[in-house]
Amino acid sequence: MVNITKRDLLSLRKELQIAIDYLDKLISDLRKCNKETNWTLKIGKIASEMPDLKLLAELGIQALQCIWKIRNGEMKIEEAIGIFTNDKKQLSEALEVFKM
């Protein structure tokens, strides 16, 4: 039997909003990057700003993996922005359920 409490749902709603806000900032920061960006500093800043997600922990892990791939030249910034934009869209759609 599934036991989902009101508190669980409120926690999920809060984490969705925190993740959306983080992705907004991450996308904005990535759009400001260029060839002269110091990726060692940038990675440290991004990692330190990562919210403590519990229910959406996998999203945080995937975000950091994408950033490391950018740093190592395995992924282009534009590709990561596309991934994060898609993630943000999906999270926003999930958050809309709480507004019904």
C-alpha positions, -999 to +999 in steps of 0.1 A: +000+000+000+013+035-009+016+059+019+019+094+005+013+122+031+005+158+026+039+166+039+055+144+012+036+164-015+046+197+000+082+186+001+080+176-036+064+209-045+092+228-027+119+208-043+105+213-077+105+250-072+141+250-058+153+229-088+135+252-113+151+282-097+185+265-097+182+256-134+172+291-143+204+304-127+225+276-142+212+283-177+218+321-172+254+314-160+261+291-189+249+317-214+275+341-200+304+317-205+329+319-233+363+306-243+380+326-216+358+311-188+379+297-160+361+263-157+378+253-125+363+283-107+330+280-125+326+244-116+334+251-079+308+279-079+282+258-096+288+229-072+287+251-042+253+266-053+238+232-059+207+229-037+204+200-013+178+180-032+165+148-016+136+137-038+152+151-070+188+141-061+193+124-094+186+157-112+214+174-092+239+146-100+230+148-137+234+185-137+269+183-122+278+155-147+269+178-176+290+206-162+320+184-158+315+172-194+316+209-205+347+214-185+364+184-201+353+193-236+329+163-239+298+185-242+292+220-257+276+247-236+247+249-261+240+212-257+240+215-219+217+246-221+193+225-242+193+197-217+188+220-187+160+239-206+142+207-213+146+196-176+133+229-164+103+226-188+095+191-174+098+202-138+076+233-145+050+210-160+052+188-129+048+218-106+017+229-126-001+198-112+001+214-077-017+245-091-048+226-103 
